[in-house]
Amino acid sequence: FIETLKKGKNIIYYGAPGTGKTFGVKSNILNIVENEEKQFVMTQFHPSYTYEDFIEGVKPARLINGVMSFELKDGEFKIFCERAKIDEDNFSKESNFSEAIKKYGYFFFVDEINRAELSRVFGELLYSLEYRGKSGKIKTQYSSLRDENEYFYIPENLFFIGTMNDVDRSIDSFDLALRRRFVWLRKD
């Protein structure tokens, strides 16, 4: 598993249902990381999963005197990236790759990744998936709504791993621009 992580930070395991993709990936990650609560998040994509769930979006906040207010809220991937940035420098400084992953590696694991409309979920993140760290910073579609007009990037120490059943929906649900940013591993 560690050798696979050296090949790329974006990995898709695909194959028939019941071949142990989810179980295997989750077990491998949990056997590596020191702090599961901090370094690991698992989610499952579904047809109604959106960019607003993943990165950020304007969502209902509260009802005040019968009027609904809305707020810009971070999505689960953006929140996890912010958490991983705390250890990004430590990851880069560690000379032993296995130790770096154990102590400072963060894993965002998406089960059933192909069940969502991926181009819509990832949005402008394609650049950041390919270029990790500050060199891959982008403005998100809602960044102008923030006071500081901030940039977003995926930290160097974050590994994005997905699983998909190729029986449910083919790999064609990944457009070519997205597909080429992942290492593809068949699980039989």
PyMOL commands that set and color helices and strands:
alter all, ss='L'
color gray80, all
select helices_A, chain A and resi 2-7+21-32+36-39+51-54+76-85+88-93+97-104+113-115+118-130+134-136+143-145+171-173+176-179
alter helices_A, ss='H'
color red, helices_A
select strands_A, chain A and resi 10-15+40-44+56-64+67-74+106-111+158-165+183-186
alter strands_A, ss='S'
color yellow, strands_A
deselect
rebuild
show_as cartoon
